[in-house]
Amino acid sequence: MKSPPIVSPQEWEAARLELLVKEKTHTRARDALASERRRMPWMAVERDYTFEGPSGTVSLLDMFEGRRQLIVYRAFFEPGVHGWPDHACRGCSLGADQVGHLAHLNARDTTLAYVSRAPQPDITRLKARMGWSMPWYTLTDSFDADFGVDEWHGHNVFFRDGERVVRTYFINNRGDEAMGTLWTYLDLTALGRQEAWEDSPEGYPQTPTYKWWNWHDSYAPDSAPDPRWVAVSEVGEAAFRTASAGA
């Protein structure tokens, strides 16, 4: 292993700041890409797909759990997949291990669900063994083939307008490897992070940055932001902006 040179703190900081310029450019490019994604056309979902859940048969509309957005990940857990019946695919399992607490995603009107071909008893057993809590349904029809995930994993993103469901985005292959955090999930969706700084189409829901954040056990539907947290976050944001301006 040929390691980089060892330098002084001053030289190290200079190198960090030089790279930071490129990292900031990358961040802004990622934000611009997400903004463009929010302006993609939508595709109507014309077929009534059905899945098996812990309590019986559900529709794609049911999987939204009343929210406006749905992200569906196709995980490979079924006969013929390496690891069956004790484990799901190693790659899909690694991805499942990265999924953060879903309360934050739900607070942005978005649901994450996994789907596989395995029967529900096997899915329930697997989730208990691996410590996973995301909703996980059994595929029963051609949903996987129709949405490009019959032979390879991927995330499909949907939006619900009343009873109508549309497909808004799809990502797979290396695009999947970053998934798991609140922000990467929201950046895939039609509504985005729904914060005021974002470049979104006119009329899209947006709230002040940071103000909606909460402990994962303390979100309450339609509740106003905690005024104490608003004050704290405003002070923190001001300090951050001042420090960034100085840098």
N, C-alpha and C positions, 0 to 999 in steps of 0.2 A: 504494500500500500504506500503510494507516494502522497504524503500529506502536504497541505498548504504550508507556507512559511509561518513562523511564530513572530508576531510583531508587538509593538508597544500598544498600550491602551489608546493612545491618540491615533495611531495608524489604523488600529482595528475600527475605531469609531468613524474615521474618514471613509474606510471601505464600506462600512454598514450604511452610511448616509448616501454613498454613491449608488449602492444597490437599491436603497429605499426609493429613489427616484423611479427606477424601473418597476418596483413593486407597486407603487402608487399608480403608475400608468396601467399596469395589469389590472388593478382593482377597478379603475375607471372604465377600462375596456369591458370588464365583466359586467359592470353595472349597465353599460350601454347595450350589451348583448341581451341582458335580461329585459331591458326596456323594449328592444326590438321583438323579443319573444312575446311580450304582452300585446303586441300589435299584429301577431300572426292571425291569419283567418282561422275560423273554427270549422270543424267537420261534424255534421249531424250524425248521431248514433241512431240508426234506423231500426235495429233489431232489439228485441226484448231478451236480454241475456239473463240466465239464472245460475245461481251458485248455491252451494250448501253451506250453512253456517252452524254454529253450535245449537241454535234453536230451530233449525229447519231451513227451508228454501227461502232465498232472498233474491231480489232483483238488483241490477246495477244501481238503480235509483235508491234502493234501501241501503246500499253500502255507503252512501253519503252520510248517513246517520243524521239527516236533517240539515247538514251544512251545505255550503254552496260549491265547494271544491272537493275533489277526490283524486288522490294519487294511488294508483294500483301497481304494485310490484309483483311480477311473476317470478316466484321462487320455485326451484326444482326440488321437489320432495315427492317421490312417487316410485313405484317399482321400476327398476332399470337404471335409476340414478345412483351413482356411487355414494355409499353410506346407508342406503335403504336396508332395513326399516328403522335403524337406530338414529340416523342423522339425515339431514337434508344435504344438498350439494355443498361442498366446502366453501365455494365462493359466495353462494347465496347466504350461507350461515355466517360468514365473516361480515357480510353486509348487514345482516339482521343484528349482529352484535353491536353495530355502530349506531343503531337507531336511538335517538335521544328521547326524552320524556315527551309523550305525545300531547300533553295538556297545553303546551305552548303552541303547537301547530293547530290544535283544535280551537284555541282562542283567536286564531286568524281565520276562522270559518272554513277550516280545511281538515279533511280526514285522510289518514294513510291506511291502506289495507294491503295485505299480502294474499296471493292466490296460488294454489298448487293443485295437482291432480290427486294428491293423497286424500283418503277419507278423513272425515272429521275426528274420529277417535285417535287416529295416528297424529293428526295435527295437534290435538289437545295434549297428547302425551309428549310430543316433541317440544312444544312451548313450555311445558312444565319442567322438562329436563334441562332446557337451555336458558330458562329464565326470561323468555320473551313475552311481551304483553300486547303486541299489535293485533288488531282484528285479522283473522286469517281464514279464508274461505276456500272451499273445494270447487274447482272448475267442473262443469257438467256438460258444456257444449263447445262451440267453436270460438269462444272469446279469445283464447290464446292465439289461434291461427289468424283470426280476423285483425288482431292488433299487434302482430309481429313478434309474439313472444312464445310461439309454440316450440321453437328449437333453441332459443337463447333468452337469457334474462333481460329485463327491461322495465322501465317505469312509464306507464301511460297516465296522462293527466286529463281529467274531465271537469266540466263545469255544469252546474245544474241551474236552469232557469225555470222555476216551477216544476212541471213534470217533464220538461224537455232536457235531454242530456246531450252535450257536445264534447267532442275530443279536442283539446286545445294544444297538447304537446306530447312528444314521445322522445325518450332518450334511452340508449343502451350502450353496450360495449364499455369503453373506458369512461364514458359519461356517467356510468353508474358508480364508479369507484369513489366519487366525492360525496355520494348521498349519505344521509344519516343525521345531519344537523338541521335545525330549524331553518336556517337561512338558505341552505342549498335546496331544500324542499320548496320553500316559498318562491325562490327565484325561478323555479320551473313553472309556476302556476300563472294563470291568466291575470290574477289580481296582484301578484307579486307580494312584497312584504307589507304593502298597504300603509306605508309611512310617508310623511309629507315631503321628504327630500327626493322621493323617486320620480322619475320621468314616466308618468303613466298617462294613458288616454283620458280625456276630459270626462269627469263624472265617476271615475273609479274611486272606491272607498279608500280614504287615507286618514290616518290619525297622526298626531304629533309623535316624533321619534322618541323612543324610550318609554313614553308615558303609559303604554298599555302593558308593559312587562310586569310580571307578577311571579310569586312563588307558585310552583306547579300545583300545590294543594289549595290555592286561594283564588283562582279565577272564578268569577261569578258572571253569568250571562247578562249582557246589557248594563253592566255596572260602570259607573264613572270612575276614572282613574283616582287612586288614592291621593289626596292633596299633599300628603306628607312626602310621598314618593315623587310627585311632580316637582316639589321644591328641591328635593335632593338631586334628582336627575338634571334639573336645570343648572344647578350649581356645578355638577360634574361636567355637563356638556360645555359650559362656559369655560371651565378650567382647561378642558381638552382643546377647545378652539384656540385659546390663548397660547397653549404650549405648541400646538401645531403651527400657528402663525410664526412663533419664534424660531421653530426649526426650519 
